[in-house]
Amino acid sequence: MSETILKISVDELCENIEIDHELVIEVVEYGIAEPIEGQSLEEWKFDPTSVHWLKKAIRLNKQLEIDWIAVAMVIDLLKQREALEFENQNLQRQLSRFWES
């Protein structure tokens, strides 16, 4: 059974979020979003998770007027928080199953 992965091209991304290619390059350089495929800008493909973080980064940059380095740090912290919340939920489920048995 093959797994279908949604891939978004740079052009689709730019059109959907209404940004230019230079901004995509910048956020990739700061590690905010990472292409899952492709070696050059024209070949880059992104998954929905990267698009999600890219949209958050753009909002942070515009609304709070902070530079991309600070945005990258905030996004990194948000990603860590999300991972910890997910891990915490899993541990709570395991603990509740343990106490139920």
N, CA, C and O atoms as CSV, one atom per row, in Angstrom:
chain,resi,resn,atom,element,x,y,z
A,1,MET,N,N,0.847,-1.173,0.000
A,1,MET,CA,C,0.000,0.000,0.000
A,1,MET,C,C,0.892,1.234,0.000
A,1,MET,O,O,1.749,1.374,0.872
A,2,SER,N,N,0.707,2.114,-0.947
A,2,SER,CA,C,1.531,3.311,-1.028
A,2,SER,C,C,0.861,4.466,-0.281
A,2,SER,O,O,-0.363,4.561,-0.195
A,3,GLU,N,N,1.699,5.318,0.242
A,3,GLU,CA,C,1.206,6.471,0.997
A,3,GLU,C,C,1.236,7.697,0.094
A,3,GLU,O,O,2.250,7.977,-0.546
A,4,THR,N,N,0.137,8.418,0.043
A,4,THR,CA,C,0.050,9.618,-0.757
A,4,THR,C,C,0.463,10.807,0.092
A,4,THR,O,O,-0.066,11.021,1.183
A,5,ILE,N,N,1.416,11.580,-0.423
A,5,ILE,CA,C,1.894,12.760,0.293
A,5,ILE,C,C,1.561,13.980,-0.550
A,5,ILE,O,O,1.903,14.049,-1.730
A,6,LEU,N,N,0.891,14.940,0.070
A,6,LEU,CA,C,0.555,16.173,-0.612
A,6,LEU,C,C,1.824,17.002,-0.762
A,6,LEU,O,O,2.531,17.248,0.215
A,7,LYS,N,N,2.104,17.427,-1.973
A,7,LYS,CA,C,3.275,18.245,-2.257
A,7,LYS,C,C,2.824,19.530,-2.931
A,7,LYS,O,O,1.976,19.516,-3.824
A,8,ILE,N,N,3.402,20.638,-2.492
A,8,ILE,CA,C,3.034,21.945,-3.015
A,8,ILE,C,C,4.267,22.566,-3.659
A,8,ILE,O,O,5.314,22.671,-3.020
A,9,SER,N,N,4.151,22.972,-4.906
A,9,SER,CA,C,5.279,23.586,-5.598
A,9,SER,C,C,5.494,25.019,-5.113
A,9,SER,O,O,4.618,25.608,-4.478
A,10,VAL,N,N,6.648,25.561,-5.413
A,10,VAL,CA,C,6.960,26.941,-5.030
A,10,VAL,C,C,5.972,27.906,-5.681
A,10,VAL,O,O,5.494,28.835,-5.031
A,11,ASP,N,N,5.670,27.696,-6.934
A,11,ASP,CA,C,4.732,28.587,-7.615
A,11,ASP,C,C,3.342,28.538,-6.978
A,11,ASP,O,O,2.709,29.574,-6.778
A,12,GLU,N,N,2.872,27.326,-6.659
A,12,GLU,CA,C,1.578,27.198,-5.987
A,12,GLU,C,C,1.602,27.866,-4.615
A,12,GLU,O,O,0.647,28.530,-4.213
A,13,LEU,N,N,2.704,27.677,-3.913
A,13,LEU,CA,C,2.866,28.282,-2.598
A,13,LEU,C,C,2.821,29.807,-2.678
A,13,LEU,O,O,2.101,30.460,-1.923
A,14,CYS,N,N,3.591,30.355,-3.592
A,14,CYS,CA,C,3.647,31.806,-3.750
A,14,CYS,C,C,2.285,32.373,-4.153
A,14,CYS,O,O,1.873,33.426,-3.667
A,15,GLU,N,N,1.608,31.678,-5.028
A,15,GLU,CA,C,0.300,32.141,-5.477
A,15,GLU,C,C,-0.729,32.060,-4.346
A,15,GLU,O,O,-1.528,32.977,-4.157
A,16,ASN,N,N,-0.702,30.959,-3.602
A,16,ASN,CA,C,-1.671,30.740,-2.531
A,16,ASN,C,C,-1.503,31.723,-1.378
A,16,ASN,O,O,-2.490,32.239,-0.853
A,17,ILE,N,N,-0.265,31.982,-0.984
A,17,ILE,CA,C,-0.007,32.850,0.171
A,17,ILE,C,C,0.246,34.295,-0.257
A,17,ILE,O,O,0.339,35.194,0.578
A,18,GLU,N,N,0.355,34.500,-1.551
A,18,GLU,CA,C,0.625,35.828,-2.109
A,18,GLU,C,C,1.960,36.393,-1.621
A,18,GLU,O,O,2.036,37.487,-1.061
A,19,ILE,N,N,3.017,35.596,-1.860
A,19,ILE,CA,C,4.380,36.018,-1.543
A,19,ILE,C,C,5.235,35.821,-2.784
A,19,ILE,O,O,4.806,35.192,-3.751
A,20,ASP,N,N,6.446,36.362,-2.753
A,20,ASP,CA,C,7.338,36.179,-3.896
A,20,ASP,C,C,8.390,35.108,-3.600
A,20,ASP,O,O,8.566,34.678,-2.460
A,21,HIS,N,N,9.080,34.694,-4.662
A,21,HIS,CA,C,10.071,33.629,-4.548
A,21,HIS,C,C,11.206,34.007,-3.599
A,21,HIS,O,O,11.746,33.142,-2.909
A,22,GLU,N,N,11.571,35.277,-3.555
A,22,GLU,CA,C,12.669,35.712,-2.686
A,22,GLU,C,C,12.349,35.459,-1.214
A,22,GLU,O,O,13.228,35.090,-0.435
A,23,LEU,N,N,11.100,35.657,-0.846
A,23,LEU,CA,C,10.694,35.403,0.536
A,23,LEU,C,C,10.769,33.914,0.862
A,23,LEU,O,O,11.174,33.537,1.961
A,24,VAL,N,N,10.386,33.080,-0.080
A,24,VAL,CA,C,10.481,31.631,0.120
A,24,VAL,C,C,11.935,31.238,0.351
A,24,VAL,O,O,12.237,30.459,1.255
A,25,ILE,N,N,12.825,31.772,-0.457
A,25,ILE,CA,C,14.253,31.488,-0.293
A,25,ILE,C,C,14.725,31.908,1.091
A,25,ILE,O,O,15.465,31.177,1.750
A,26,GLU,N,N,14.300,33.077,1.526
A,26,GLU,CA,C,14.717,33.600,2.829
A,26,GLU,C,C,14.255,32.707,3.978
A,26,GLU,O,O,15.041,32.392,4.871
A,27,VAL,N,N,12.996,32.301,3.962
A,27,VAL,CA,C,12.501,31.471,5.064
A,27,VAL,C,C,13.138,30.077,5.046
A,27,VAL,O,O,13.313,29.466,6.101
A,28,VAL,N,N,13.480,29.579,3.877
A,28,VAL,CA,C,14.186,28.297,3.801
A,28,VAL,C,C,15.594,28.461,4.369
A,28,VAL,O,O,16.073,27.586,5.090
A,29,GLU,N,N,16.258,29.567,4.054
A,29,GLU,CA,C,17.601,29.815,4.582
A,29,GLU,C,C,17.603,29.889,6.104
A,29,GLU,O,O,18.569,29.467,6.740
A,30,TYR,N,N,16.540,30.415,6.694
A,30,TYR,CA,C,16.447,30.512,8.154
A,30,TYR,C,C,15.899,29.236,8.790
A,30,TYR,O,O,15.793,29.160,10.014
A,31,GLY,N,N,15.553,28.247,7.993
A,31,GLY,CA,C,15.083,26.974,8.520
A,31,GLY,C,C,13.646,26.977,8.991
A,31,GLY,O,O,13.224,26.067,9.705
A,32,ILE,N,N,12.890,27.986,8.603
A,32,ILE,CA,C,11.489,28.079,9.018
A,32,ILE,C,C,10.659,27.045,8.272
A,32,ILE,O,O,9.796,26.396,8.862
A,33,ALA,N,N,10.911,26.893,6.999
A,33,ALA,CA,C,10.252,25.876,6.174
A,33,ALA,C,C,11.342,25.154,5.392
A,33,ALA,O,O,12.355,25.748,5.023
A,34,GLU,N,N,11.122,23.875,5.148
A,34,GLU,CA,C,12.107,23.089,4.417
A,34,GLU,C,C,11.436,22.343,3.280
A,34,GLU,O,O,10.423,21.672,3.481
A,35,PRO,N,N,12.000,22.459,2.080
A,35,PRO,CA,C,11.426,21.686,0.973
A,35,PRO,C,C,11.645,20.193,1.216
A,35,PRO,O,O,12.690,19.783,1.721
A,36,ILE,N,N,10.661,19.401,0.857
A,36,ILE,CA,C,10.786,17.950,1.010
A,36,ILE,C,C,11.346,17.312,-0.254
A,36,ILE,O,O,11.643,16.118,-0.287
A,37,GLU,N,N,11.482,18.128,-1.287
A,37,GLU,CA,C,11.924,17.598,-2.575
A,37,GLU,C,C,12.515,18.727,-3.403
A,37,GLU,O,O,12.107,19.882,-3.278
A,38,GLY,N,N,13.480,18.385,-4.252
A,38,GLY,CA,C,14.035,19.344,-5.208
A,38,GLY,C,C,15.351,19.945,-4.754
A,38,GLY,O,O,15.589,20.150,-3.564
A,39,GLN,N,N,16.200,20.223,-5.732
A,39,GLN,CA,C,17.514,20.801,-5.460
A,39,GLN,C,C,17.561,22.300,-5.718
A,39,GLN,O,O,18.336,23.018,-5.086
A,40,SER,N,N,16.744,22.769,-6.633
A,40,SER,CA,C,16.725,24.191,-6.960
A,40,SER,C,C,15.351,24.764,-6.652
A,40,SER,O,O,14.384,24.025,-6.466
A,41,LEU,N,N,15.275,26.077,-6.601
A,41,LEU,CA,C,14.026,26.763,-6.282
A,41,LEU,C,C,12.875,26.284,-7.167
A,41,LEU,O,O,11.771,26.053,-6.672
A,42,GLU,N,N,13.116,26.136,-8.436
A,42,GLU,CA,C,12.065,25.732,-9.368
A,42,GLU,C,C,11.559,24.314,-9.091
A,42,GLU,O,O,10.415,23.990,-9.411
A,43,GLU,N,N,12.406,23.468,-8.496
A,43,GLU,CA,C,12.050,22.080,-8.231
A,43,GLU,C,C,11.506,21.861,-6.824
A,43,GLU,O,O,10.950,20.800,-6.539
A,44,TRP,N,N,11.655,22.840,-5.944
A,44,TRP,CA,C,11.239,22.663,-4.557
A,44,TRP,C,C,9.773,22.296,-4.443
A,44,TRP,O,O,8.920,22.843,-5.143
A,45,LYS,N,N,9.496,21.360,-3.546
A,45,LYS,CA,C,8.134,20.977,-3.173
A,45,LYS,C,C,8.073,21.021,-1.645
A,45,LYS,O,O,9.028,20.661,-0.957
A,46,PHE,N,N,6.926,21.470,-1.135
A,46,PHE,CA,C,6.729,21.587,0.301
A,46,PHE,C,C,5.552,20.738,0.734
A,46,PHE,O,O,4.617,20.515,-0.034
A,47,ASP,N,N,5.604,20.269,1.966
A,47,ASP,CA,C,4.464,19.540,2.520
A,47,ASP,C,C,3.577,20.519,3.290
A,47,ASP,O,O,3.999,21.642,3.566
A,48,PRO,N,N,2.362,20.112,3.640
A,48,PRO,CA,C,1.443,21.015,4.340
A,48,PRO,C,C,1.987,21.543,5.669
A,48,PRO,O,O,1.658,22.661,6.064
A,49,THR,N,N,2.805,20.765,6.356
A,49,THR,CA,C,3.372,21.225,7.626
A,49,THR,C,C,4.276,22.425,7.406
A,49,THR,O,O,4.203,23.397,8.157
A,50,SER,N,N,5.115,22.375,6.404
A,50,SER,CA,C,5.988,23.508,6.101
A,50,SER,C,C,5.172,24.742,5.723
A,50,SER,O,O,5.509,25.864,6.101
A,51,VAL,N,N,4.108,24.520,4.980
A,51,VAL,CA,C,3.238,25.640,4.593
A,51,VAL,C,C,2.605,26.259,5.838
A,51,VAL,O,O,2.514,27.481,5.951
A,52,HIS,N,N,2.174,25.422,6.755
A,52,HIS,CA,C,1.590,25.892,8.018
A,52,HIS,C,C,2.578,26.796,8.763
A,52,HIS,O,O,2.208,27.886,9.200
A,53,TRP,N,N,3.824,26.353,8.909
A,53,TRP,CA,C,4.822,27.140,9.633
A,53,TRP,C,C,5.216,28.388,8.851
A,53,TRP,O,O,5.510,29.427,9.442
A,54,LEU,N,N,5.222,28.290,7.549
A,54,LEU,CA,C,5.533,29.454,6.729
A,54,LEU,C,C,4.479,30.544,6.915
A,54,LEU,O,O,4.815,31.721,7.047
A,55,LYS,N,N,3.218,30.156,6.924
A,55,LYS,CA,C,2.140,31.129,7.134
A,55,LYS,C,C,2.253,31.790,8.502
A,55,LYS,O,O,2.075,33.002,8.625
A,56,LYS,N,N,2.551,30.994,9.536
A,56,LYS,CA,C,2.735,31.548,10.880
A,56,LYS,C,C,3.897,32.534,10.895
A,56,LYS,O,O,3.804,33.602,11.500
A,57,ALA,N,N,4.982,32.176,10.235
A,57,ALA,CA,C,6.171,33.031,10.201
A,57,ALA,C,C,5.873,34.368,9.537
A,57,ALA,O,O,6.302,35.416,10.017
A,58,ILE,N,N,5.147,34.327,8.445
A,58,ILE,CA,C,4.804,35.555,7.734
A,58,ILE,C,C,3.926,36.447,8.605
A,58,ILE,O,O,4.122,37.661,8.661
A,59,ARG,N,N,2.952,35.833,9.288
A,59,ARG,CA,C,2.110,36.612,10.200
A,59,ARG,C,C,2.934,37.247,11.314
A,59,ARG,O,O,2.743,38.420,11.632
A,60,LEU,N,N,3.840,36.489,11.906
A,60,LEU,CA,C,4.695,37.029,12.973
A,60,LEU,C,C,5.528,38.195,12.459
A,60,LEU,O,O,5.646,39.227,13.120
A,61,ASN,N,N,6.101,38.020,11.276
A,61,ASN,CA,C,6.950,39.065,10.703
A,61,ASN,C,C,6.158,40.329,10.428
A,61,ASN,O,O,6.631,41.429,10.713
A,62,LYS,N,N,4.965,40.189,9.882
A,62,LYS,CA,C,4.164,41.364,9.525
A,62,LYS,C,C,3.504,42.007,10.739
A,62,LYS,O,O,3.561,43.226,10.904
A,63,GLN,N,N,2.872,41.188,11.596
A,63,GLN,CA,C,2.103,41.741,12.702
A,63,GLN,C,C,2.984,42.286,13.825
A,63,GLN,O,O,2.685,43.333,14.400
A,64,LEU,N,N,4.061,41.579,14.133
A,64,LEU,CA,C,4.933,42.013,15.226
A,64,LEU,C,C,6.132,42.822,14.741
A,64,LEU,O,O,6.883,43.393,15.532
A,65,GLU,N,N,6.290,42.853,13.419
A,65,GLU,CA,C,7.391,43.595,12.809
A,65,GLU,C,C,8.753,43.202,13.386
A,65,GLU,O,O,9.579,44.053,13.716
A,66,ILE,N,N,8.961,41.881,13.497
A,66,ILE,CA,C,10.257,41.386,13.953
A,66,ILE,C,C,11.008,40.792,12.779
A,66,ILE,O,O,10.404,40.346,11.804
A,67,ASP,N,N,12.320,40.790,12.876
A,67,ASP,CA,C,13.135,40.308,11.758
A,67,ASP,C,C,13.070,38.783,11.653
A,67,ASP,O,O,12.573,38.102,12.550
A,68,TRP,N,N,13.584,38.269,10.538
A,68,TRP,CA,C,13.455,36.847,10.243
A,68,TRP,C,C,14.244,35.964,11.199
A,68,TRP,O,O,13.856,34.818,11.428
A,69,ILE,N,N,15.328,36.459,11.759
A,69,ILE,CA,C,16.087,35.666,12.730
A,69,ILE,C,C,15.224,35.407,13.963
A,69,ILE,O,O,15.155,34.283,14.460
A,70,ALA,N,N,14.567,36.462,14.451
A,70,ALA,CA,C,13.686,36.316,15.614
A,70,ALA,C,C,12.492,35.439,15.270
A,70,ALA,O,O,12.072,34.617,16.084
A,71,VAL,N,N,11.947,35.605,14.085
A,71,VAL,CA,C,10.821,34.773,13.653
A,71,VAL,C,C,11.239,33.304,13.641
A,71,VAL,O,O,10.487,32.443,14.097
A,72,ALA,N,N,12.425,33.014,13.126
A,72,ALA,CA,C,12.917,31.631,13.076
A,72,ALA,C,C,13.032,31.054,14.484
A,72,ALA,O,O,12.691,29.891,14.702
A,73,MET,N,N,13.505,31.848,15.439
A,73,MET,CA,C,13.618,31.373,16.823
A,73,MET,C,C,12.242,31.107,17.418
A,73,MET,O,O,12.048,30.098,18.096
A,74,VAL,N,N,11.286,31.998,17.173
A,74,VAL,CA,C,9.926,31.810,17.688
A,74,VAL,C,C,9.300,30.554,17.086
A,74,VAL,O,O,8.683,29.763,17.800
A,75,ILE,N,N,9.457,30.372,15.785
A,75,ILE,CA,C,8.897,29.190,15.120
A,75,ILE,C,C,9.531,27.920,15.679
A,75,ILE,O,O,8.838,26.927,15.901
A,76,ASP,N,N,10.828,27.945,15.906
A,76,ASP,CA,C,11.513,26.786,16.484
A,76,ASP,C,C,10.934,26.464,17.861
A,76,ASP,O,O,10.680,25.300,18.172
A,77,LEU,N,N,10.729,27.482,18.678
A,77,LEU,CA,C,10.146,27.263,20.008
A,77,LEU,C,C,8.714,26.739,19.904
A,77,LEU,O,O,8.320,25.865,20.675
A,78,LEU,N,N,7.944,27.258,18.971
A,78,LEU,CA,C,6.578,26.765,18.782
A,78,LEU,C,C,6.568,25.304,18.332
A,78,LEU,O,O,5.721,24.523,18.767
A,79,LYS,N,N,7.510,24.939,17.462
A,79,LYS,CA,C,7.615,23.542,17.020
A,79,LYS,C,C,7.973,22.637,18.196
A,79,LYS,O,O,7.423,21.544,18.330
A,80,GLN,N,N,8.893,23.089,19.047
A,80,GLN,CA,C,9.276,22.304,20.224
A,80,GLN,C,C,8.092,22.142,21.165
A,80,GLN,O,O,7.850,21.054,21.688
A,81,ARG,N,N,7.358,23.223,21.378
A,81,ARG,CA,C,6.180,23.179,22.255
A,81,ARG,C,C,5.149,22.193,21.718
A,81,ARG,O,O,4.578,21.408,22.475
A,82,GLU,N,N,4.915,22.236,20.419
A,82,GLU,CA,C,3.950,21.326,19.803
A,82,GLU,C,C,4.387,19.872,19.978
A,82,GLU,O,O,3.569,19.005,20.282
A,83,ALA,N,N,5.675,19.612,19.784
A,83,ALA,CA,C,6.193,18.247,19.948
A,83,ALA,C,C,6.051,17.778,21.395
A,83,ALA,O,O,5.697,16.625,21.641
A,84,LEU,N,N,6.324,18.663,22.351
A,84,LEU,CA,C,6.189,18.312,23.761
A,84,LEU,C,C,4.732,18.055,24.137
A,84,LEU,O,O,4.443,17.143,24.911
A,85,GLU,N,N,3.820,18.852,23.596
A,85,GLU,CA,C,2.393,18.631,23.858
A,85,GLU,C,C,1.946,17.274,23.318
A,85,GLU,O,O,1.190,16.553,23.969
A,86,PHE,N,N,2.421,16.940,22.124
A,86,PHE,CA,C,2.078,15.649,21.517
A,86,PHE,C,C,2.621,14.508,22.374
A,86,PHE,O,O,1.915,13.535,22.637
A,87,GLU,N,N,3.864,14.627,22.805
A,87,GLU,CA,C,4.482,13.608,23.648
A,87,GLU,C,C,3.741,13.492,24.986
A,87,GLU,O,O,3.519,12.387,25.479
A,88,ASN,N,N,3.372,14.601,25.555
A,88,ASN,CA,C,2.647,14.612,26.817
A,88,ASN,C,C,1.297,13.906,26.673
A,88,ASN,O,O,0.914,13.123,27.543
A,89,GLN,N,N,0.582,14.172,25.597
A,89,GLN,CA,C,-0.706,13.517,25.364
A,89,GLN,C,C,-0.543,11.996,25.258
A,89,GLN,O,O,-1.334,11.230,25.808
A,90,ASN,N,N,0.508,11.581,24.534
A,90,ASN,CA,C,0.760,10.141,24.401
A,90,ASN,C,C,1.073,9.510,25.756
A,90,ASN,O,O,0.573,8.431,26.073
A,91,LEU,N,N,1.883,10.171,26.537
A,91,LEU,CA,C,2.229,9.644,27.860
A,91,LEU,C,C,1.006,9.597,28.772
A,91,LEU,O,O,0.848,8.652,29.545
A,92,GLN,N,N,0.149,10.600,28.688
A,92,GLN,CA,C,-1.073,10.592,29.495
A,92,GLN,C,C,-1.986,9.440,29.102
A,92,GLN,O,O,-2.589,8.806,29.968
A,93,ARG,N,N,-2.095,9.160,27.799
A,93,ARG,CA,C,-2.905,8.022,27.344
A,93,ARG,C,C,-2.332,6.704,27.873
A,93,ARG,O,O,-3.072,5.839,28.342
A,94,GLN,N,N,-1.005,6.563,27.790
A,94,GLN,CA,C,-0.370,5.337,28.288
A,94,GLN,C,C,-0.592,5.182,29.785
A,94,GLN,O,O,-0.871,4.087,30.274
A,95,LEU,N,N,-0.468,6.279,30.498
A,95,LEU,CA,C,-0.649,6.238,31.952
A,95,LEU,C,C,-2.090,5.889,32.322
A,95,LEU,O,O,-2.323,5.113,33.249
A,96,SER,N,N,-3.047,6.454,31.608
A,96,SER,CA,C,-4.450,6.126,31.901
A,96,SER,C,C,-4.754,4.666,31.591
A,96,SER,O,O,-5.524,4.037,32.316
A,97,ARG,N,N,-4.166,4.110,30.531
A,97,ARG,CA,C,-4.364,2.681,30.233
A,97,ARG,C,C,-3.744,1.813,31.321
A,97,ARG,O,O,-4.294,0.776,31.694
A,98,PHE,N,N,-2.585,2.253,31.827
A,98,PHE,CA,C,-1.910,1.507,32.895
A,98,PHE,C,C,-2.786,1.465,34.138
A,98,PHE,O,O,-2.923,0.409,34.756
A,99,TRP,N,N,-3.384,2.600,34.522
A,99,TRP,CA,C,-4.195,2.653,35.727
A,99,TRP,C,C,-5.526,1.949,35.551
A,99,TRP,O,O,-6.120,1.502,36.533
A,100,GLU,N,N,-6.010,1.840,34.315
A,100,GLU,CA,C,-7.270,1.155,34.065
A,100,GLU,C,C,-7.119,-0.364,34.120
A,100,GLU,O,O,-8.090,-1.072,34.388
A,101,SER,N,N,-5.937,-0.858,33.876
A,101,SER,CA,C,-5.763,-2.330,33.855
A,101,SER,C,C,-5.451,-2.902,35.204
A,101,SER,O,O,-5.280,-4.114,35.337
